[in-house]
Amino acid sequence: MTVGIGLVESYLLEKPDNLKAKRSVINRLKSKLKQSFSISLAEVDHQDVYHLCTLGFAMVTGELGEAQEIIQKILNYLNRITEVEIVHQMVEFENYKLT
C-alpha cells in the first residue's frame, strides 16, 4: 500500500478582492480536483490571504507507480488551468506492508 501526499501553494490569478470571492474560486477548484482524481483535499494555509492558497491532498493506492502517476496528473492539471499559478509544491510517498 502506498500513501501519496502533496502540498501546493498557489497564487490566485483571478485576484479576488475579498475572502468570499476567494472561497468561491477555491471551492470550484477543490470540487474539480476531487471529482477528477478521487483524492482527499483541503485548504491548509493562507486562509486569510486573498491572493494565496495552499492545498493539501492525499491518496492511498496499491502501488507506488499508481500514486506517482496520479499526483503527476494533478500537478499537470494545476499547471494547465487559468485560475492558479503554482508557487511551490511538495510531494511525498510512503509505502506500507504488513509483516
Secondary structure, 3 states (H helix, E strand, C coil): CEEEEEEEEEEECCCCCCHHHHHHHHHHHHHHHHHHHCCEEEEEECCCCCCEEEEEEEEEECCHHHHHHHHHHHHHHHHHCCCEEEEEEEEEEEECCCC
